[in-house]
């Protein structure tokens, strides 16, 4: 029988040093050390200057604090914290956990998906989410262009939903690559745009870079997430709670995100009907032109 990998007991090197040496630190250094201890995932993406800004200290104080706790520098600290977090649950492990939770009949799998979608629909229909989606649509209707961020499986949804928004007359581009390839996509962002982000708890560099560029340009961020306490949630202008399942290491249901995206597409289309109808009509005219290409007169 398949079994999921067991997570080894983690040794909290930073926590042990913080508790043992906190009394030897100055008040400002204690502030830095406490912030790092309580915001470990965020610190993994921060520079010394950003930690200093968050703690209202200086980057020199941040470096001295890290060294006073027995680390060679910020990089050494980050490596230690990353080891404490341990490896994330990968897709193989999620599949193992999900399959093992189901009985060997089709109905069990059908119920798993249907129950997940039923829960999603209940959450999306709450007053809080309805209000958030209405706010998002108000921004989208006035946007010059829409950028849709998502990587991994969400990158496929970003590509597809960009086509849906473009069809109804709202120019949309996907931000769904990684590394330097994402940088080449982000240069398309301009003032007057709006960003839809699909992101969860992990404060990955691609998401943080996209947020920083949006903030620099004054571009509003609409976040679709189930991680309401994440750093992305704190940075976003509008947060829509989209449950995806995946509890207890099980497979998430990405179609829940698509349901919310289609809600926004249809809402934008109905809010600006003339633009939407004109855009679809133009697409159909182009289709007919393409169909006639190569035909004998």
Secondary structure, DSSP 8 states (H G I E B T S, - for coil): ------------HHHHHHHHHGGGS-HHHHHHHHHHHH-HHHHTT--HHHHHHHHTS-HHHHHHHHHHTT-SSHHHHHHHHHHHH-----HHHHHHHHHHHS-SSHHHHHHHHHHHHHHHHHHHTSHHHHHHHHHHHHHHHT-S-EEEE--THHHHHHHHHHHHHHHTT--EEEE---THHHHHHHTT--TT-EEEEE--S---HHHHHHHHHHHHHT-EEEEEES-TTSHHHHH-SEEEE---B-GGG--B-THHHHHHHHHHHHHHHHHTHHHHHHHHHHHHHHHHHHHHTT---
